[in-house]
Amino acid sequence: MQDSKFSDSAGPDQAGAGRRVRLPAVLGIEQAGALKAMLGETLDAPGRVVLDGAEVDAIHGAALQLFCLYCRDRSAMGHEVEFARPSPALRSAAALLGASTLLRIAGAAS
């Protein structure tokens, strides 16, 4: 099993603004607390927060629900969230939950 820790780059993302967070391979129910804490730390971060989903192999519905709330709340504050390189597992789970549009994953580059 791969590392379940989040890799947070406090510096600028590739576009030059905001923060970039690399999501772990497994976002199971066991990681929901850590995910909620990480999202809380970046909720009011200025600029764009980029969530790199390239390594996500497994994701629980609880993690997707946290992402939905996070995107909703950041949007309400006028801040952007981008899912960069969403893995097939992340795309599939978002589509199954009906959250692709809210998370803007359907049109995200893989």
Phi and psi in degrees as GROMACS dihedral restraints (atoms count N, CA, C in turn):
[ dihedral_restraints ]
;  ai    aj    ak    al  type     phi  dphi    fc
    3     4     5     6     1   -78.7    20    10
    4     5     6     7     1   164.8    20    10
    6     7     8     9     1   -56.7    20    10
    7     8     9    10     1   135.5    20    10
    9    10    11    12     1  -102.0    20    10
   10    11    12    13     1    13.5    20    10
   12    13    14    15     1   -86.4    20    10
   13    14    15    16     1   153.6    20    10
   15    16    17    18     1   -90.1    20    10
   16    17    18    19     1   137.8    20    10
   18    19    20    21     1  -103.6    20    10
   19    20    21    22     1   111.2    20    10
   21    22    23    24     1  -106.4    20    10
   22    23    24    25     1   121.2    20    10
   24    25    26    27     1   -95.6    20    10
   25    26    27    28     1   107.7    20    10
   27    28    29    30     1   -71.0    20    10
   28    29    30    31     1   -17.1    20    10
   30    31    32    33     1   -79.4    20    10
   31    32    33    34     1  -175.4    20    10
   33    34    35    36     1   -66.6    20    10
   34    35    36    37     1   149.6    20    10
   36    37    38    39     1   -76.9    20    10
   37    38    39    40     1  -176.6    20    10
   39    40    41    42     1   -63.2    20    10
   40    41    42    43     1   -25.6    20    10
   42    43    44    45     1   -84.4    20    10
   43    44    45    46     1    -5.1    20    10
   45    46    47    48     1    97.2    20    10
   46    47    48    49     1     5.4    20    10
   48    49    50    51     1  -146.2    20    10
   49    50    51    52     1   143.7    20    10
   51    52    53    54     1    88.5    20    10
   52    53    54    55     1  -159.8    20    10
   54    55    56    57     1  -121.8    20    10
   55    56    57    58     1   153.6    20    10
   57    58    59    60     1  -123.2    20    10
   58    59    60    61     1   130.0    20    10
   60    61    62    63     1  -124.6    20    10
   61    62    63    64     1   124.7    20    10
   63    64    65    66     1   -89.3    20    10
   64    65    66    67     1   120.2    20    10
   66    67    68    69     1   -80.0    20    10
   67    68    69    70     1   145.1    20    10
   69    70    71    72     1   -75.0    20    10
   70    71    72    73     1   169.6    20    10
   72    73    74    75     1   -64.4    20    10
   73    74    75    76     1   -37.0    20    10
   75    76    77    78     1  -114.9    20    10
   76    77    78    79     1   121.2    20    10
   78    79    80    81     1  -119.7    20    10
   79    80    81    82     1    62.6    20    10
   81    82    83    84     1   -81.9    20    10
   82    83    84    85     1  -178.0    20    10
   84    85    86    87     1   -60.6    20    10
   85    86    87    88     1   -30.7    20    10
   87    88    89    90     1   -66.2    20    10
   88    89    90    91     1   -25.9    20    10
   90    91    92    93     1   -94.8    20    10
   91    92    93    94     1    -0.4    20    10
   93    94    95    96     1   -60.8    20    10
   94    95    96    97     1   -38.8    20    10
   96    97    98    99     1   -64.9    20    10
   97    98    99   100     1   -44.0    20    10
   99   100   101   102     1   -66.2    20    10
  100   101   102   103     1   -39.2    20    10
  102   103   104   105     1   -63.6    20    10
  103   104   105   106     1   -44.5    20    10
  105   106   107   108     1   -60.6    20    10
  106   107   108   109     1   -42.2    20    10
  108   109   110   111     1   -63.9    20    10
  109   110   111   112     1   -44.9    20    10
  111   112   113   114     1   -62.8    20    10
  112   113   114   115     1   -44.9    20    10
  114   115   116   117     1   -64.2    20    10
  115   116   117   118     1   -37.3    20    10
  117   118   119   120     1   -62.7    20    10
  118   119   120   121     1   -36.8    20    10
  120   121   122   123     1   -67.2    20    10
  121   122   123   124     1   -26.9    20    10
  123   124   125   126     1  -107.9    20    10
  124   125   126   127     1     3.0    20    10
  126   127   128   129     1   -55.6    20    10
  127   128   129   130     1   -46.2    20    10
  129   130   131   132     1  -104.6    20    10
  130   131   132   133     1    19.6    20    10
  132   133   134   135     1   -62.2    20    10
  133   134   135   136     1   136.7    20    10
  135   136   137   138     1   -69.2    20    10
  136   137   138   139     1   158.2    20    10
  138   139   140   141     1    74.1    20    10
  139   140   141   142     1  -156.8    20    10
  141   142   143   144     1   -95.8    20    10
  142   143   144   145     1   141.0    20    10
  144   145   146   147     1  -105.4    20    10
  145   146   147   148     1   124.4    20    10
  147   148   149   150     1  -105.1    20    10
  148   149   150   151     1   120.9    20    10
  150   151   152   153     1  -102.3    20    10
  151   152   153   154     1   111.3    20    10
  153   154   155   156     1   -86.1    20    10
  154   155   156   157     1   110.1    20    10
  156   157   158   159     1  -102.9    20    10
  157   158   159   160     1    18.4    20    10
  159   160   161   162     1   -62.6    20    10
  160   161   162   163     1   -30.6    20    10
  162   163   164   165     1   -95.2    20    10
  163   164   165   166     1    -2.8    20    10
  165   166   167   168     1   -68.0    20    10
  166   167   168   169     1   117.9    20    10
  168   169   170   171     1  -106.3    20    10
  169   170   171   172     1   -28.7    20    10
  171   172   173   174     1  -143.1    20    10
  172   173   174   175     1   134.7    20    10
  174   175   176   177     1  -142.3    20    10
  175   176   177   178     1   133.4    20    10
  177   178   179   180     1   -89.6    20    10
  178   179   180   181     1   154.1    20    10
  180   181   182   183     1   -57.4    20    10
  181   182   183   184     1   -31.8    20    10
  183   184   185   186     1   -62.6    20    10
  184   185   186   187     1   -38.8    20    10
  186   187   188   189     1   -66.0    20    10
  187   188   189   190     1   -41.8    20    10
  189   190   191   192     1   -64.2    20    10
  190   191   192   193     1   -38.1    20    10
  192   193   194   195     1   -64.2    20    10
  193   194   195   196     1   -39.6    20    10
  195   196   197   198     1   -63.3    20    10
  196   197   198   199     1   -41.1    20    10
  198   199   200   201     1   -62.2    20    10
  199   200   201   202     1   -40.5    20    10
  201   202   203   204     1   -62.2    20    10
  202   203   204   205     1   -46.8    20    10
  204   205   206   207     1   -63.1    20    10
  205   206   207   208     1   -41.2    20    10
  207   208   209   210     1   -61.5    20    10
  208   209   210   211     1   -49.2    20    10
  210   211   212   213     1   -63.1    20    10
  211   212   213   214     1   -40.9    20    10
  213   214   215   216     1   -61.4    20    10
  214   215   216   217     1   -47.4    20    10
  216   217   218   219     1   -67.7    20    10
  217   218   219   220     1   -41.9    20    10
  219   220   221   222     1   -65.1    20    10
  220   221   222   223     1   -39.4    20    10
  222   223   224   225     1   -61.9    20    10
  223   224   225   226     1   -41.3    20    10
  225   226   227   228     1   -63.2    20    10
  226   227   228   229     1   -27.4    20    10
  228   229   230   231     1   -89.2    20    10
  229   230   231   232     1    -1.1    20    10
  231   232   233   234     1    82.0    20    10
  232   233   234   235     1    19.9    20    10
  234   235   236   237     1  -109.2    20    10
  235   236   237   238     1   149.8    20    10
  237   238   239   240     1   -95.0    20    10
  238   239   240   241     1   151.0    20    10
  240   241   242   243     1  -129.7    20    10
  241   242   243   244     1   135.0    20    10
  243   244   245   246     1  -128.4    20    10
  244   245   246   247     1   132.9    20    10
  246   247   248   249     1   -95.2    20    10
  247   248   249   250     1   109.0    20    10
  249   250   251   252     1   -91.6    20    10
  250   251   252   253     1   138.4    20    10
  252   253   254   255     1    49.2    20    10
  253   254   255   256     1    51.2    20    10
  255   256   257   258     1   -62.3    20    10
  256   257   258   259     1   131.7    20    10
  258   259   260   261     1   -69.7    20    10
  259   260   261   262     1   163.4    20    10
  261   262   263   264     1   -57.1    20    10
  262   263   264   265     1   -37.4    20    10
  264   265   266   267     1   -64.1    20    10
  265   266   267   268     1   -41.2    20    10
  267   268   269   270     1   -67.8    20    10
  268   269   270   271     1   -42.9    20    10
  270   271   272   273     1   -61.7    20    10
  271   272   273   274     1   -46.0    20    10
  273   274   275   276     1   -63.4    20    10
  274   275   276   277     1   -44.5    20    10
  276   277   278   279     1   -64.9    20    10
  277   278   279   280     1   -41.6    20    10
  279   280   281   282     1   -63.6    20    10
  280   281   282   283     1   -40.7    20    10
  282   283   284   285     1   -66.0    20    10
  283   284   285   286     1   -41.6    20    10
  285   286   287   288     1   -61.8    20    10
  286   287   288   289     1   -38.3    20    10
  288   289   290   291     1   -80.4    20    10
  289   290   291   292     1   -12.3    20    10
  291   292   293   294     1    77.9    20    10
  292   293   294   295     1    27.1    20    10
  294   295   296   297     1  -109.3    20    10
  295   296   297   298     1     6.4    20    10
  297   298   299   300     1   -58.1    20    10
  298   299   300   301     1   -39.9    20    10
  300   301   302   303     1   -70.6    20    10
  301   302   303   304     1   -48.0    20    10
  303   304   305   306     1   -59.2    20    10
  304   305   306   307     1   -42.9    20    10
  306   307   308   309     1   -83.2    20    10
  307   308   309   310     1    -6.9    20    10
  309   310   311   312     1    55.1    20    10
  310   311   312   313     1    42.7    20    10
  312   313   314   315     1   -92.0    20    10
  313   314   315   316     1   -30.1    20    10
  315   316   317   318     1   -55.6    20    10
  316   317   318   319     1   -41.2    20    10
  318   319   320   321     1   -96.6    20    10
  319   320   321   322     1     2.1    20    10
  321   322   323   324     1   -72.2    20    10
  322   323   324   325     1   143.2    20    10
  324   325   326   327     1   -72.4    20    10
  325   326   327   328     1   140.6    20    10
